[in-house]
Amino acid sequence: MLNLLHRDDRLVVIDKPNGWLVHRSNLDRHETRIIVQALRDQIGRHVFPVHRLDKGTSGALLFALDPEAAQDLAGQFERQEVRKTYLAVVRGWPPESGSIDHPLVRGRDEYSDSEAAAPQPALTAYCRLASTEFSVAVDKYPTARYALVELEPYTGRRHQLRRHMKHIAHPIIGDATHGKGKHNRFFQTRFGCGRLLLACTDLRFRHPETGRLMHVHAPVGDQFAAVIRECGWEEALRLRRSARLAPGV
């Protein structure tokens, strides 16, 4: 049963589980956990996905419930009017805050085997919320450093957050394509965590009928929440959450 974060007559927001595809894929034909199909069966209505999350990414995922709402919401995404906030665990300690302005070539994903040649502009803002250090040599250094970061993409390029964090040498833990296997395996051994540590925690958009600003929050769960707890990052996350809920933020 999918967790519904918000539902009304025009749209529904779910908390997408890690490891599920949004819809069927050419490159993952044997996958049976398909969000569109499961959500349609659960609520008994046809649903219209207006954006996507990678298979390994969890968190807030928005669907329209009619073609008109789908067109409105898709337009908001295309005009970059929707604000998306993510949490991730990365290797190393990035600066406290910054932005990554690095064009990306559209590469293959789990839904298509097509590629585009020309790089597209891509911009991501990041903020380091907390960090930790383990007295173990995971890679070439005598200790292993990791950080909890908040990410906000201002563009919607394919695998943008994963590729941008790799670009600044702080790959996301659990990323088998753009990350580092030694660190991914360390998290599997230390925390029993084998998932991509990337989650969409907040969506802000305009309701397609009323125009009211909607803010839907998806708390991290499962293995991701366990990593945050065991690294002692819960208080930093609570303080950041409180600051984001303050008026004008």
C-alpha positions as CSV (number, residue, x, y, z in Angstrom):
1,M,0.0,0.0,0.0
2,L,1.5,3.3,-1.1
3,N,1.5,6.1,1.5
4,L,-0.6,9.1,0.3
5,L,0.8,12.4,1.5
6,H,-2.0,14.5,0.0
7,R,-5.1,13.8,-2.1
8,D,-8.0,15.9,-3.4
9,D,-10.2,15.8,-6.5
10,R,-7.4,17.1,-8.8
11,L,-4.2,15.6,-7.6
12,V,-2.4,13.2,-5.3
13,V,1.1,13.2,-3.8
14,I,2.6,9.9,-2.7
15,D,5.7,9.0,-0.7
16,K,7.5,6.9,-3.4
17,P,9.4,3.9,-1.9
18,N,13.0,3.3,-2.9
19,G,13.4,0.7,-5.6
20,W,10.1,1.4,-7.5
21,L,9.9,2.6,-11.0
22,V,7.4,5.4,-11.8
23,H,6.3,3.6,-15.0
24,R,7.4,0.7,-17.1
25,S,10.9,0.8,-18.5
26,N,12.6,-0.4,-21.7
27,L,15.7,-1.1,-19.8
28,D,14.1,-2.8,-16.8
29,R,11.4,-4.9,-18.3
30,H,11.4,-7.5,-15.5
31,E,10.6,-5.0,-12.8
32,T,7.1,-5.6,-11.3
33,R,7.0,-2.7,-8.8
34,I,5.4,0.1,-10.9
35,I,4.1,3.2,-9.2
36,V,1.6,4.2,-11.8
37,Q,0.0,0.8,-11.9
38,A,0.0,0.4,-8.1
39,L,-1.5,3.8,-7.4
40,R,-4.2,3.4,-10.1
41,D,-5.2,0.1,-8.5
42,Q,-5.1,1.6,-4.9
43,I,-7.3,4.7,-5.5
44,G,-9.4,3.3,-8.4
45,R,-8.6,6.2,-10.7
46,H,-6.4,6.8,-13.7
47,V,-3.4,8.9,-12.7
48,F,-1.1,11.2,-14.7
49,P,2.5,11.5,-13.6
50,V,3.8,15.0,-14.1
51,H,7.4,14.4,-13.0
52,R,9.6,11.5,-12.1
53,L,12.0,10.2,-9.5
54,D,14.7,7.7,-10.2
55,K,14.1,4.1,-9.2
56,G,16.5,4.5,-6.3
57,T,15.2,7.8,-5.1
58,S,12.4,8.0,-2.6
59,G,10.0,10.7,-1.5
60,A,7.3,13.1,-2.6
61,L,6.0,12.3,-6.1
62,L,3.1,14.3,-7.7
63,F,0.3,12.9,-9.9
64,A,-2.6,14.7,-11.5
65,L,-6.0,13.0,-11.6
66,D,-7.3,14.5,-14.9
67,P,-5.8,15.8,-18.1
68,E,-6.4,19.4,-17.4
69,A,-4.6,19.3,-14.0
70,A,-1.8,17.3,-15.6
71,Q,-1.3,20.0,-18.2
72,D,-1.2,22.8,-15.6
73,L,1.2,21.0,-13.3
74,A,3.5,19.8,-16.1
75,G,3.6,23.5,-17.2
76,Q,4.7,24.5,-13.7
77,F,7.6,22.0,-13.9
78,E,8.6,23.1,-17.4
79,R,8.6,26.8,-16.3
80,Q,10.7,25.8,-13.2
81,E,8.0,27.1,-10.9
82,V,8.0,24.0,-8.7
83,R,10.4,23.9,-5.8
84,K,11.9,20.5,-4.9
85,T,14.0,19.9,-1.9
86,Y,16.0,16.7,-1.4
87,L,18.1,15.2,1.3
88,A,21.2,13.1,0.5
89,V,24.2,11.6,2.3
90,V,27.4,12.2,0.4
91,R,31.1,11.2,0.7
92,G,33.3,13.8,2.3
93,W,32.5,17.2,3.7
94,P,31.4,19.7,1.0
95,P,31.4,23.5,1.8
96,E,28.6,24.7,4.1
97,S,26.7,26.0,1.1
98,G,27.1,26.7,-2.6
99,S,25.7,26.1,-6.0
100,I,26.7,23.8,-8.9
101,D,26.3,25.4,-12.3
102,H,27.4,22.6,-14.6
103,P,25.7,21.7,-18.0
104,L,24.7,18.1,-18.4
105,V,24.4,15.9,-21.5
106,R,21.2,14.0,-21.5
107,G,22.2,10.4,-20.9
108,R,20.4,7.1,-20.8
109,D,18.0,6.4,-18.0
110,E,15.8,3.5,-16.9
111,Y,13.0,4.6,-19.2
112,S,14.7,5.2,-22.5
113,D,17.9,4.3,-24.4
114,S,18.0,7.5,-26.4
115,E,20.7,10.2,-25.9
116,A,20.9,13.9,-26.7
117,A,24.3,15.3,-27.9
118,A,24.1,18.9,-26.7
119,P,24.7,19.7,-23.0
120,Q,21.8,21.4,-21.2
121,P,22.2,24.1,-18.5
122,A,21.8,22.6,-15.0
123,L,21.9,24.4,-11.7
124,T,21.8,22.9,-8.2
125,A,22.0,24.7,-4.8
126,Y,23.3,22.7,-1.8
127,C,23.6,23.2,2.0
128,R,25.6,20.9,4.4
129,L,23.4,20.2,7.4
130,A,25.6,17.8,9.4
131,S,28.7,15.8,9.1
132,T,30.5,12.8,10.7
133,E,33.9,11.1,10.6
134,F,34.7,7.4,11.2
135,S,38.1,6.2,12.3
136,V,38.4,3.7,9.5
137,A,40.3,3.7,6.2
138,V,37.5,3.1,3.7
139,D,39.5,4.6,0.8
140,K,42.9,6.2,0.6
141,Y,42.5,8.3,3.7
142,P,42.9,7.1,7.3
143,T,39.4,8.3,8.2
144,A,36.1,8.3,6.4
145,R,34.0,11.5,6.2
146,Y,30.4,11.8,5.3
147,A,27.8,14.6,5.3
148,L,24.0,15.1,5.3
149,V,23.2,17.7,2.6
150,E,20.1,19.5,1.4
151,L,19.8,19.8,-2.3
152,E,17.6,22.0,-4.4
153,P,17.7,21.6,-8.2
154,Y,16.7,24.7,-10.2
155,T,16.6,22.7,-13.4
156,G,15.3,19.2,-14.0
157,R,18.0,17.4,-15.9
158,R,18.2,13.6,-15.9
159,H,20.1,12.3,-12.8
160,Q,21.0,15.9,-12.1
161,L,21.7,15.7,-8.4
162,R,23.7,12.5,-8.6
163,R,25.8,13.8,-11.5
164,H,26.3,17.2,-9.9
165,M,27.4,15.8,-6.6
166,K,29.9,13.6,-8.4
167,H,31.1,16.6,-10.3
168,I,32.2,18.4,-7.1
169,A,33.7,15.1,-5.8
170,H,31.0,14.4,-3.2
171,P,29.1,11.5,-4.7
172,I,25.8,10.3,-3.1
173,I,26.1,7.2,-1.0
174,G,24.5,4.2,-2.6
175,D,24.8,5.5,-6.2
176,A,26.1,2.5,-8.2
177,T,26.6,4.6,-11.4
178,H,28.1,7.9,-10.2
179,G,29.3,7.0,-6.7
180,K,32.2,5.0,-5.3
181,G,31.8,1.3,-4.5
182,K,34.1,1.3,-1.5
183,H,31.9,3.8,0.3
184,N,28.7,2.2,-0.8
185,R,29.9,-1.2,0.6
186,F,31.0,0.5,3.9
187,F,27.4,1.7,4.4
188,Q,26.1,-1.7,3.6
189,T,28.4,-3.3,6.2
190,R,28.2,-0.5,8.9
191,F,24.5,0.3,8.7
192,G,22.9,-2.5,6.7
193,C,22.0,0.2,4.1
194,G,22.1,-0.8,0.5
195,R,19.9,1.9,-1.0
196,L,20.6,5.2,-2.7
197,L,20.6,7.8,0.1
198,L,18.6,10.4,-1.9
199,A,15.0,11.5,-1.1
200,C,12.7,14.2,-2.2
201,T,11.4,15.6,1.1
202,D,9.5,18.7,0.0
203,L,7.4,19.8,-3.0
204,R,6.0,23.3,-3.4
205,F,3.6,24.1,-6.3
206,R,0.4,25.9,-7.2
207,H,-2.8,24.0,-7.0
208,P,-4.1,23.6,-10.6
209,E,-7.7,24.6,-9.6
210,T,-7.3,27.2,-6.8
211,G,-3.9,28.5,-7.4
212,R,-3.1,28.1,-3.7
213,L,0.5,27.4,-2.8
214,M,0.9,23.8,-1.8
215,H,3.7,22.5,0.4
216,V,3.9,18.7,0.8
217,H,6.5,17.1,3.0
218,A,7.7,13.5,2.9
219,P,9.7,12.5,6.0
220,V,12.6,10.1,5.3
221,G,12.1,6.6,6.4
222,D,13.4,3.0,6.3
223,Q,17.2,2.6,6.0
224,F,17.7,6.3,5.3
225,A,16.1,7.3,8.6
226,A,18.3,4.7,10.4
227,V,21.5,6.2,8.9
228,I,20.5,9.7,10.1
229,R,19.7,8.4,13.6
230,E,22.9,6.4,13.9
231,C,25.0,9.3,12.6
232,G,23.5,11.6,15.2
233,W,22.0,13.9,12.6
234,E,18.4,14.0,13.9
235,E,18.7,17.3,15.7
236,A,20.3,19.1,12.7
237,L,17.5,17.9,10.5
238,R,14.9,19.0,13.0
239,L,16.4,22.5,13.2
240,R,16.6,22.8,9.5
241,R,12.9,21.6,9.2
242,S,11.9,24.2,11.8
243,A,13.7,27.0,9.9
244,R,12.0,26.0,6.7
245,L,8.6,26.2,8.3
246,A,9.2,29.7,9.6
247,P,7.2,32.5,7.9
248,G,8.7,33.7,4.7
249,V,11.1,30.8,4.3
